[in-house]
């Protein structure tokens, strides 16, 4: 599932001109705990992209995201929060 997530995120970056110049992807595994006490595996991370996508030399900003692992036996496409 982690490989699928990385592939989907890579497609998002390369296929969208808004993110086409992203050059740094950081991923870290993390366990999340719901208010009811349920523990869910996931990843957190960020992309570093130019602040002004029309000017690649503009300062870099970090776009944070969270990827939560599905609890389903047959999970659908990953959900990505930016």
Long-range contacts (C-beta under 8 A, 24 or more apart in sequence): 1-69, 1-70, 1-75, 1-78, 2-43, 4-78, 5-43, 5-67, 5-78, 5-80, 8-77, 8-78, 8-80, 9-65, 9-80, 12-80, 13-47, 17-53, 18-53, 19-47, 19-49, 19-53, 19-63, 20-53, 21-49, 21-50, 21-53, 21-56, 22-47, 22-48, 22-49, 23-48, 23-49, 24-48, 24-60, 32-68, 40-68, 40-69, 40-71, 41-69, 42-66, 42-67, 42-68, 42-69, 43-67
